[in-house]
Structures are given as C-alpha cells and as structure tokens.
Amino acid sequence: MTGNLVLLGIAIGQGQLPGSVRAVIAFGGFAIGFLLGVRLTQGFPSPFGKGQGAGGATPLWPRSATVALIAELGLLLGMLAGWEIAGDQPSAVILDILITLSAGAMGMQSAAARRLGVVGVTTTFVTGMLTSLIAELATGGPDWSHWTLWVATLASLLIGAAAGAAVFILWRAVAPLVAALLVGSVLVAATGLTRRSD
C-alpha cells in the first residue's frame, strides 16, 4: 500500500488521474479485506475467553486468525482462477478484479497478523517493522527474542518476494500459486498450534 500511495501522489501531482485508478482499486480492496478480516477475527473469539488459554496461558494461535487466513486463501484461489482464465492478455476489467482480490487477500492477512498481536511484527508493513527493529537496537537494550523474530520475518518477506518473482519469470502461468501454497502451509502449521493450545 505504501507503493500505491506514492504512485497515487505522483499521478495527482502530474495531473494524470486516470493513471491512479489502479492504485485506488488496490487501496479499496485492501481496506475492504482488512475490514472484513477484523470483523472475522472479532466474530470468532478464543474459546478460552479474553485471549487466555488453559490455565490462564495465552493460546499459541487463536482460531480467529485461522478463519481470516482461510478467507485470504479463498481470495488467493479466486485470483489464481482468474489468472488462469485471463491468460497472458487480461482485459482491463479482469486486471482490476485480480488487483482487488490480491489487495483484499493482503488486507485479510494484515487482520490475521493483527489478531496474533505479536509486538512489532506485521506481514504487510515492512517499514514499521524495520523501524521497530532499529529503535530497539538504538536503545541499547534490545529484546533479543523480538529482534530475532523481526529479522526472521524480514528475511522471510525478502525470500518470498524473490521466489514469487522467479516463478513469475520462469513459470508465469502458476505464479499466483506461490502465495496460495504459502498461506496453505501456514494454515496447516496453525492447525497444530491451535490443537496444542486447546
């Protein structure tokens, strides 16, 4: 969304409003996905009450985060289907739909990450996570457990982007499948964590 905001500002500054339509579509898709994701995560509270597990412990993975990720996976699979149907030359309308589905999926993912409540970690706001990491380092007393998690998250984002770009170049027809497979693998891991917290 940061890049879309910059592109929107450039388009407005250059008087090229028609060129900003896709940035607005991406914003709208993300906002709607996030709104629905927050509603989903609030609508399915933890079975332990206010985020507490058995014996008062915080659950490892709340079920409501899993629900949001299932919704994200549905959007990604919809995007994959549209990608396959559209082929190499999608129409403007199909392209806008694909952008909306993709942005909506990222909004759902942000809602799931927000529900997990891991301090300073988000999957779509890299700059904020990087600044949190540097701020902890600058204070002279970083919490190494947080610091390790932030570094691992940033490295995973970089590796995921590189893998997605490589698949897009080498096997364009199934490029969106990478995101769906990654979210699916997180859901499989989350199932185990949810069972451990019950």
C-alpha positions in Angstrom: 0.0 0.0 0.0 3.0 2.3 0.5 3.9 2.0 -3.1 0.3 2.6 -4.2 0.2 5.7 -2.1 3.3 7.0 -3.7 2.1 6.2 -7.2 -1.2 7.9 -6.4 0.6 11.0 -5.2 2.8 11.1 -8.3 -0.3 10.7 -10.6 -2.1 13.5 -8.8 1.0 15.8 -8.9 1.4 15.1 -12.6 -2.3 15.6 -13.3 -2.7 12.0 -14.6 -5.7 11.0 -12.5 -6.7 8.2 -14.9 -3.3 6.5 -14.2 -4.1 6.4 -10.5 -7.3 4.3 -10.8 -5.5 1.0 -10.1 -3.8 2.4 -7.0 -7.3 3.5 -5.8 -8.6 0.0 -6.6 -5.8 -1.6 -4.6 -6.5 0.7 -1.7 -10.2 -0.2 -1.8 -9.5 -3.9 -2.0 -7.0 -3.8 0.9 -9.4 -1.7 3.1 -12.3 -4.0 2.5 -10.2 -7.1 3.0 -8.9 -5.6 6.3 -12.3 -4.5 7.5 -13.8 -8.0 6.8 -10.7 -9.6 8.4 -11.1 -7.6 11.5 -14.8 -8.5 11.7 -13.9 -12.2 11.3 -11.3 -12.1 13.9 -13.6 -10.3 16.4 -16.5 -12.6 15.5 -14.7 -15.8 16.5 -13.3 -15.2 19.9 -10.9 -17.6 21.6 -12.6 -20.5 23.3 -10.7 -19.5 26.5 -12.3 -16.1 26.8 -10.2 -12.9 26.5 -7.3 -14.4 24.7 -6.4 -16.8 27.5 -5.7 -20.5 27.1 -6.0 -23.3 29.6 -4.7 -22.4 33.0 -4.7 -18.7 32.0 -2.0 -19.1 29.4 -2.2 -17.2 26.1 -3.1 -19.6 23.2 -0.3 -20.2 20.8 -2.6 -19.5 17.8 -6.1 -18.1 18.1 -8.7 -19.8 15.9 -10.0 -16.4 14.6 -6.6 -15.9 12.9 -7.1 -19.2 11.2 -10.5 -18.1 10.0 -9.0 -14.9 8.5 -6.3 -16.9 6.8 -8.8 -19.3 5.3 -10.7 -16.3 3.9 -7.3 -15.0 2.5 -6.7 -18.3 0.9 -10.1 -18.2 -0.7 -9.3 -14.8 -2.3 -5.9 -16.0 -3.5 -7.5 -19.1 -5.1 -10.1 -16.8 -6.7 -7.2 -14.7 -8.1 -5.4 -17.9 -9.3 -8.6 -19.0 -11.1 -9.0 -15.5 -12.7 -5.3 -15.5 -13.6 -5.6 -18.9 -15.4 -8.8 -17.9 -17.2 -7.5 -14.5 -18.4 -4.3 -15.8 -19.8 -1.4 -13.6 -20.9 -3.6 -10.6 -22.1 -6.2 -9.9 -19.4 -8.8 -7.2 -20.2 -8.7 -4.1 -18.1 -11.8 -5.2 -16.1 -10.2 -8.6 -15.3 -7.0 -7.0 -14.3 -8.9 -4.7 -11.9 -10.6 -7.7 -10.4 -7.3 -9.5 -10.0 -5.8 -6.4 -8.2 -8.9 -6.2 -6.0 -8.6 -9.9 -5.0 -4.9 -9.7 -4.3 -5.2 -6.5 -2.3 -8.2 -8.0 -0.4 -6.1 -11.0 0.5 -3.3 -8.8 1.9 -5.9 -6.9 3.9 -7.1 -10.3 5.4 -3.5 -11.2 6.1 -3.0 -8.0 8.0 -6.1 -8.6 10.1 -4.8 -12.1 10.9 -1.4 -10.7 11.9 -3.1 -8.0 14.0 -5.1 -10.7 15.8 -2.0 -12.6 16.6 -0.8 -9.5 18.4 3.0 -10.2 18.1 4.7 -6.9 19.1 6.2 -5.1 16.2 5.5 -7.8 13.6 3.3 -7.3 10.6 3.3 -9.0 7.2 2.5 -6.0 5.1 4.1 -3.0 6.9 7.8 -3.7 6.4 8.9 -0.2 7.1 7.2 -0.2 10.5 8.8 -3.5 11.4 12.2 -2.3 10.3 11.9 0.9 12.3 10.9 -1.1 15.4 13.9 -3.3 15.0 16.3 -0.3 14.6 14.6 1.5 17.5 15.1 -1.5 19.8 18.8 -1.7 18.7 19.3 2.1 19.3 18.0 2.0 22.9 21.0 -0.2 23.8 18.8 -2.9 25.4 17.0 -4.8 22.7 14.8 -7.7 23.5 16.6 -10.4 21.6 13.6 -12.6 21.3 11.7 -9.8 19.4 14.8 -8.9 17.5 15.3 -12.5 16.2 11.7 -12.7 15.2 11.8 -9.4 13.3 14.9 -10.4 11.4 13.4 -13.8 10.6 10.2 -12.1 9.4 12.0 -9.6 7.2 14.2 -12.3 5.7 11.1 -14.4 5.0 9.5 -11.5 3.2 12.6 -11.0 1.1 12.8 -14.7 0.3 9.1 -14.9 -0.5 9.3 -11.9 -2.9 12.3 -13.3 -4.6 10.7 -16.7 -5.0 7.5 -15.1 -6.3 9.4 -13.0 -8.8 11.4 -16.0 -10.0 8.3 -18.1 -10.5 6.7 -15.2 -12.4 9.6 -15.2 -14.8 10.1 -18.9 -15.1 6.5 -20.2 -14.9 4.2 -17.3 -15.3 1.0 -19.4 -15.6 1.2 -20.5 -12.0 2.9 -17.5 -10.3 -0.1 -16.8 -8.0 0.0 -20.4 -6.8 3.1 -19.5 -4.7 1.1 -17.2 -2.4 -1.7 -19.7 -2.1 0.7 -22.5 -1.2 2.5 -20.4 1.4 -0.8 -19.4 3.1 -1.9 -23.0 2.9 1.3 -24.2 4.7 0.7 -21.6 7.4 -2.8 -22.9 7.9 -1.5 -26.4 8.2 1.0 -25.3 10.9 -1.7 -23.2 12.6 -3.9 -26.3 12.9 -1.2 -27.9 15.0 -0.7 -24.8 17.1 -4.4 -24.5 17.7 -4.6 -28.1 18.9 -1.7 -27.6 21.3 -3.4 -24.5 22.8 -6.7 -26.4 23.4 
